Amino acid sequence: MKLLVISDDFWHPAEVVEEGLSPLNDKYDITYMRTARDLLTPEYLAEFSAVLLWKANTINAANREPWFEEGVTEVGPEEFRAYVENGGGLIVLHAGNCWHKGDRMENLIGNYFITHPPRCPVTVHFEESPLSEGCEDFTLRDEHYHLGITAEDIEVFATSTSHETDTQIAGYTRKVGKGNIVVFTPGHVLWVIRHPSFLKFVENAVKYCTEE
């Protein structure tokens, strides 16, 4: 199965993502892409069963200019929407949820980024769902994302808590056309990505997005 992992921005270097996901390299045919602005086309995107989006709205770690530029970027929010509507899977992890309110990707993913406190212990709690099969709750130091949820059709499968009472939605799914979107907010650091429950979740998300 062909998967595309899009990562690398100023705050989230691709090497963390690529090293973290490396245990899955033998299970899938994974292409790691950093500068999607100049590499990705709609035709190339269509070759992949699912996309793991782990990138904020910057070109790459060395260039903080916006990723999408009218008349320049071949694949923008509209092309991602068409990909999902035609049956592709979009798995939005951590930095993939760093869009601002009003950004065009907000409407597709269904959320916008508000803030996160300084890195701290974060407890991830999984609810019963195909996305959480084989996953156990865990507590690790991470960035605790606060999102504004704009989609009204989400199905929540995970929450996250820090500072004892600060509980946020950490994972949800939504259907767009023939395809699925899966959102999961943990994953800033290597030890979170390498946690068995995180890697198992990624496998579940791929299965969820690609099984008919």
C-alpha positions in Angstrom: 0.0 0.0 0.0 1.4 3.4 -1.0 1.3 6.1 1.7 2.5 9.7 1.4 3.9 11.5 4.5 4.1 15.3 4.1 6.1 17.0 6.8 8.7 19.6 7.6 8.1 23.1 8.8 10.0 25.6 11.0 8.6 24.2 14.2 8.3 20.5 13.2 11.4 19.2 11.4 10.8 16.3 9.1 13.6 14.2 10.7 11.5 13.7 13.8 8.5 12.5 11.9 10.5 10.3 9.5 12.5 8.7 12.4 9.4 8.2 14.4 7.5 6.4 11.7 10.4 4.3 10.6 9.1 1.2 12.3 6.3 1.2 9.8 8.5 1.4 6.7 8.5 -2.4 6.3 4.7 -2.5 6.5 3.9 0.1 3.8 5.4 1.7 0.7 6.0 5.1 2.2 7.1 8.2 0.4 8.4 11.0 2.6 7.9 14.5 1.1 9.1 17.8 2.5 8.7 20.5 -0.1 5.2 19.5 -1.3 4.7 22.9 -3.0 7.2 22.1 -5.7 6.8 18.3 -5.8 3.2 17.4 -5.5 0.7 17.4 -8.4 -2.9 16.1 -8.5 -1.8 13.1 -10.6 1.0 12.2 -8.2 -1.3 12.6 -5.2 -3.8 10.2 -6.7 -1.2 7.4 -6.7 -1.4 7.1 -2.9 -4.1 5.3 -0.9 -3.7 7.7 2.0 -1.8 10.9 3.0 -0.4 11.6 6.4 -0.3 15.4 6.7 2.2 16.5 9.4 2.9 20.0 8.3 1.9 23.6 9.1 1.4 26.2 6.4 5.0 26.8 5.5 7.0 25.7 2.5 9.5 23.7 4.6 11.7 24.1 7.7 14.0 26.5 5.9 11.3 28.6 4.3 8.5 30.0 6.4 6.6 31.5 3.4 3.1 30.0 3.0 2.9 26.6 1.4 -0.1 27.5 -0.9 0.2 30.3 -3.4 -2.3 30.9 -6.1 -0.9 30.2 -9.5 2.2 28.6 -8.1 1.1 25.6 -5.9 -0.2 22.7 -7.9 -1.9 21.0 -5.0 -3.8 23.2 -2.6 -6.9 22.8 -0.4 -9.2 22.3 -3.3 -7.1 19.5 -4.7 -6.8 17.8 -1.3 -10.6 18.0 -1.1 -11.0 16.4 -4.5 -8.6 13.7 -3.5 -10.6 12.8 -0.4 -14.0 13.2 -2.1 -12.8 10.6 -4.7 -12.0 8.1 -2.0 -8.5 9.1 -0.7 -7.7 9.0 3.0 -6.3 12.1 4.8 -4.8 11.5 8.2 -4.0 14.8 9.8 -1.4 14.5 12.6 -0.1 17.1 15.1 1.3 20.0 12.9 -1.2 19.2 10.2 -3.7 20.9 12.5 -1.8 24.2 12.7 -4.1 26.1 10.3 -5.4 29.5 11.3 -9.1 30.4 11.5 -10.2 31.2 8.0 -7.5 29.3 6.2 -8.8 27.2 3.3 -7.7 23.9 4.9 -9.7 24.7 8.0 -12.9 23.9 6.1 -11.7 20.6 4.9 -10.0 19.3 8.1 -12.7 20.8 10.3 -10.6 22.7 12.8 -8.2 25.6 13.4 -5.3 25.9 15.8 -5.8 28.1 18.9 -2.8 27.5 21.1 -0.9 25.1 23.2 0.8 25.5 26.7 4.5 24.9 27.1 5.4 21.2 26.7 4.0 19.2 29.6 2.7 15.8 30.6 -0.3 15.0 28.4 -2.6 12.1 28.9 -4.2 10.6 25.8 -7.4 8.7 26.4 -8.9 6.5 23.6 -12.6 5.8 23.3 -14.0 2.7 21.8 -13.6 3.0 18.0 -11.9 1.2 15.1 -9.2 3.9 15.4 -8.4 2.8 18.9 -8.2 -1.0 18.6 -5.1 -2.2 20.3 -4.3 1.2 21.7 -3.8 1.9 25.4 -4.1 5.3 27.1 -0.7 6.9 27.7 0.9 9.9 29.4 4.0 11.6 27.9 5.5 15.1 27.7 4.1 16.7 24.5 2.5 19.8 23.1 -1.1 19.9 24.2 -3.0 21.3 21.2 -6.2 23.4 21.7 -8.3 23.4 18.5 -11.4 25.2 17.5 -13.6 22.6 16.0 -15.6 23.9 13.0 -17.0 20.7 11.5 -20.3 19.6 12.8 -20.1 16.0 11.6 -17.1 14.7 13.6 -16.9 11.4 15.5 -14.5 11.7 18.5 -12.3 8.8 19.3 -9.7 10.4 21.6 -9.3 13.2 24.2 -6.2 14.6 25.8 -5.7 16.1 29.2 -3.0 18.3 30.8 -2.7 20.2 34.1 -5.4 17.8 35.5 -8.4 19.6 34.2 -7.5 20.9 30.7 -9.2 18.4 28.5 -9.4 18.8 24.7 -10.6 16.8 21.7 -7.5 14.9 20.5 -8.9 12.7 17.7 -11.9 12.6 15.5 -13.0 11.3 12.1 -15.3 12.8 9.4 -16.6 11.7 6.1 -16.0 13.8 3.0 -17.4 12.4 -0.2 -16.2 8.9 -0.7 -13.2 9.4 1.6 -12.3 9.8 5.2 -10.4 12.3 7.3 -8.8 11.3 10.5 -7.4 14.0 12.9 -5.0 13.2 15.8 -3.2 16.0 17.7 -0.4 14.4 19.7 3.0 13.8 18.2 5.5 16.7 18.5 8.4 14.7 19.8 10.0 11.4 18.9 9.1 9.5 22.1 5.4 10.2 21.5 5.5 9.1 17.9 7.4 5.9 18.8 5.0 5.0 21.6 3.3 1.6 20.7 -0.2 3.1 21.0 0.7 6.0 18.6 2.1 3.7 16.0 -0.8 1.3 16.4 -3.2 4.2 15.9 -1.5 5.2 12.7 -2.0 1.6 11.4 -5.6 1.7 12.4 -6.1 5.1 10.7 -4.6 3.8 7.5 -6.8 0.7 7.6 -9.9 2.9 8.4 -9.2 5.2 5.5 -8.4 2.5 2.9 -10.8 -0.3 3.6 -14.1 -0.1 1.7 
